């Protein structure tokens, strides 16, 4: 069980490194698509370095006038 937990932590750390390299944490202006892209990049972990570039299209409802 400990080995599995260590593998998951390392997997997620590699994902965080990939997100930092792509500049996902440097913008102050965020939207739901950017947050989703960042989360997917972190979860994809090492797969990012094999060409996986997860993107999410996100449409938020517009306020009524």
SULHU-V162212 format. One record per residue. PHI is phi in radians with two decimals (NA if undefined). D_CENTER is the distance of its C-alpha to the mean C-alpha in whole Angstrom. Layout:
BEGIN
PHI|D_CENTER / PHI|D_CENTER
END
This chain:
BEGIN
NA|25 / -1.14|25 / -1.09|24 / -1.08|21 / -1.13|20 / -1.13|20 / -1.10|18 / -1.12|15 / -1.11|15 / -1.11|15 / -0.99|12 / -1.20|10 / -1.11|11 / -1.11|11 / -1.12|7 / -1.12|7 / -1.08|10 / -1.11|8 / -1.15|6 / -1.13|9 / -1.13|11 / -1.48|10 / 1.39|11 / -1.22|8 / -1.71|10 / -1.60|13 / -1.55|14 / -1.49|16 / -1.52|16 / -2.06|13 / -2.43|13 / -1.15|12 / -1.17|10 / -1.19|8 / -1.13|7 / -1.13|6 / -1.05|5 / -1.09|3 / -1.10|3 / -1.13|4 / -1.10|3 / -1.16|4 / -1.18|6 / -1.18|7 / 0.94|9 / -1.11|12 / -1.09|12 / -1.05|10 / -1.47|13 / -1.86|15 / 1.77|14 / -1.31|11 / -2.26|10 / -1.18|8 / -2.34|9 / -2.21|10 / -1.65|13 / -2.35|14 / -2.05|18 / -1.58|19 / -1.15|23 / -1.50|25 / -1.19|27 / -1.31|31 / -1.75|34
END
